[in-house]
Structures are given as C-alpha cells and as structure tokens.
Amino acid sequence: MQTKQCYYDDPYKNELECKVISSEQNGKYFNVILDQTIFYPQGGGQPSDQGVINDFKVELVSIINGEIIHQVKGEIQKDHLVKTMLNWDRRYKFMRYHTAGHVIHDVLTGLIKGLVPIKANHSSNAYIQYHGVIDPSKKDEIEKAVNEAVAADYPVATKSANYEELVKECPDLASTLPKNKPLRAIKIGDFPVMADGGVHVKSTKEIGTIKITEIKSENDTSIVYYQL
C-alpha cells in the first residue's frame, strides 16, 4: 500500500494536504491514490467516508488490489498537491455507530455465553449477527445494560497488532484473518480485546443513547438491530 492511513493516527482529523500519486479516469469518475489520506475506506461493516478533494466530491473510498482508491467526481492531476476534507458529520456518525456495535457485543458476550459473531453492519441500518441464541424477550434488559456501559464513559483504545498478538489477546478471534499482514484491535474499558480495523470515538459517552430496535433468533442464529 502506497498510502499512509492517517485516519488511524487521528480519527478526528478532517482536513489534510496530500500529494496525488495516481489518477486514472474510470467512466465518469477518477480513481485517485494519495500519498496519505484521512478518508476511511469501506470495510468491516463501516461505510466509506465521503468528502472533497479540491472541491471535487469523493463518492466512495475502497481498497482495491491493496491500494486505497478515492472515487472522485472530477479530474485530479497526478503529482499535484491537493486539499482533502471529510464530510465530518458522516464520519463521526459512523464512528459512533461502529463503537456502539462493539459495546453491544461486549455486553452481550458478557451476559450470554457461547455467542460467536458472524457479521455486522455499522451504518444507519445497523445490526450484529451471531451464531447462538439471544432471547428476544430480553431486549429491554440488554438495552439497559448496554446504555449503562455507554454512560460509564469507558475509554476506547485502538492499536496495530499482528496475528500472533491477537491470538493471545482475543477470546473469539476469527480464523479467517490474514496471518501475514498488519492487523488492528480495539479495547473498550475492561472488556476483552477484539480484532477490528475501523475508526472509533475516544470514549463510550460520545456514542449517546443506543436503542435496541429488534432481536431476531432462529435456528441457532440471532440478529440484534440497533439505532442511535
């Protein structure tokens, strides 16, 4: 990867001057690679950032063939210095949603043994899916426990880690994680470390109130839906 991932260094930074390494037209967009970026590429259930590069809208950011590609609605010249700016309201919203999903997971796995996460969506249609049974009648009880954790204002720490480190620290590490590339992890308060590559708020209090809107459980699979 040619691009420095500045969104990990400071998730709250919303403006940055960068150099254009590559810019190639792809239909009505230009696929742009920068020397450094504050734009988070979609992944891990967290949507892509949006914003502008030199006043041209960044529609989508994704990792393709190991490179961070900014899909820009306008021509950006290679080797030029450019000013980048996030749509901060969008970024902060999904930071809060993503951290909220981890708080829900930490609380749930403390209350119910044997849950194994399958996948999650940390956008406006947020949910977490598990192997295991979660009783829908416990929705209000779970929501209360989750919001108590939010109100406790636990610190949220993220870090780089390799696979061997995560094996030692994470109780439910997915075996599908790559073993030959840098990974990342999150730890909220005294809850266990969990592998995660997203961007997050600094403390749980920033999340605000979490509403568990629905719990579905069928055939040893459960889905918890939530909103902020």
N, C-alpha and C positions, 0 to 999 in steps of 0.2 A: 504493500500500500504506500502510495506516494504522499498521502495527505496526513498531516498531523491532526489528531482528533481533539480539538480544543474544547469540544462540548464536555469531555470528561474532566479536563483541568478545571473548568469553571462553568457549570451548567447555567449560571445566572448571567453570563456574558452574552449580550445580544447585538453587539456591533464588532466588526473586525475587518482590518485591511488585509488583503490576501493577494498573492500572485497567481495568475492563471497558468497552469501547466499545460492544459489541453482544452480545446474547444472544437467540437465537431457537430455539424448540423445533422439532425435526425428528424426529418419531417419538418413540422412547424416549430420544433424546439432545438436548442443547442445543448448537447451533453458536455458539461464543464467539469474539469478536475482542477482543484485548487491546491496550493501548497499547504494550506491549513484551513480548517473550517469550524464554524460554530453550529453548522446545520447537522442535526441528528438524522441519520438515515433510518428509514423504517426497519423495524426488526424487533423480535422478542415481544410482539404484541403491542408495541408502542408505535403510533403513526409517525411518518416523516414530518420533519419541520418544514415550514414554508417561510417565505420572506422575499427579500430582493437582493440582487447583485447589480449594483449601479442602476437602480430604479427598474430593472427588468425582473419580473416576477419569477421566483423559484417555485415551480409547481410540485416537484417531487424530488426527494433525495433517497438514493438507494445504493447498496453495494452490489456491483456487477463485476465479476471476474476479479475480485479482490480490491477494486477501486471504488472510492466514494464518488458517485456520479450525481451532479446537480442538474436537474432538467429545467432549463431556463427558457422563458418565453421572450427571446430577443438575442441578438448577436453579441457575443462576448469574445474579445480578441485574445488570442494566445500571447503569453508573456507580458500582458498588461497588469498593472496594479488595479485592483477593484475594491470597492467598499461593499461589505456584506452586512445585512441587517435582518434579524429574525422577526417574524410575526410573534412577538413575545407573548401575547395573550394565549395564542395557540400552544406554544411551547410550554408555558407554565401550567396550563390546564392539563396537558398530558403528563407532565412531571408529577402533578398531584394525583392524577388517576393511576399512574404506574406505582407510585409509592403506596397509595391506598390498596392496590391489589396485593402488595406484599404484606401489609398489615393484616388484611383479611386472611391471607394464607397462614401467617404466623399464629394468629389467634385460633383459626380452625384446626390446625395441626396440633395445637396445644390442647384443644377440647376433645378432638376426635382422633384416635389412634388409627394408623393404617391408611390414611389418605395419601394417594400418590397423584401429584399434578400431571395433567395431560397437556393442556394448552391454556392460553389466556389471551384476552383482548383488553388492552388498557386504553380504550378510546371512549367515545360517548356511548357506545353500545357495549359497555364493559362486562366481562364475565371471567370466571375461572372454572375450568372443568377438571374433575378428579375421577380416578378410579377409587371407588369406595362409596359408602352410604352416608349421606347427610340428611337428617330428618327435617323435612320442610317445616314441621310444626315448631322447630327450634329457631326459626328465622329471627324473631324479635330478641330472643336471648343472645343469639350470635351478634346481631347488630349492636346490642348494648355493650357487649364485651369488646367489640371492635372499636366503638367510639370512646370507650374508656381508655383503650390503648392510644388512640389519637390524642385525647385530652392530656395524657401523661407527658406529652411533648418529648418523646424519645428521640435521641439523635439518630440520624440516618447517615451511615458511613458506607462509601463505595471504594473499591480498590481494584488494581490489577492483580491477577493471580494466574498461576499455571495449573494444569490439571492435577498434578500430584498434590499441590497445596489444597485444592478444593476437595479432593478425595478425603483428606484428613479432617476438613472443617465442616463439610456439608452433609447432613444426615440423609438427604434424598437426592443426591447428585445423579443427573441423567447420564446413562452410559453412552448416549449418542454424542456427547460433547466432544469436540476435536481435542486430541491429546498432543498435538504438535504446534499449537499456536497460542498466543496470549489470550487469556480469558479475563472475566471480571466477576466481582462478587459484591453483594450488598449485605449489611448487617444493621438491623434496627434494634436499638436498645440492647436488652439482654437476650433477644430471640436468636436462634441459630443463624449462622452464615448461610447464604443461598447464592448459587451462581446466577448472575444477571448482567446483561450488557446495556441496560437502559440508563436514562438520566433521571435524577430524583431530587426532591426537595431536601432541605437540610435537617428538618425535624418534622415529626408527625403532626404537630399542631398546625402546620401550614396547609395540611390536606383539607381541613374543615370537616363538616359532618358527612359521614358515609351512610347512605341509605341502601340496605339490602333489599332490593325490589322483589326478588323471587328466588326460590331454591327448587330445582327440579332434581329428582332422584329416581332412577330406573335402571334395572339390570346392572347393578353394581357400578353405575356411573352417575355422578352428580354434577350439576352446574349451579354455580352461585352467581347471580346477576347483581350488579351494584351501580349506583349513581352517586355523584357529588352534588 
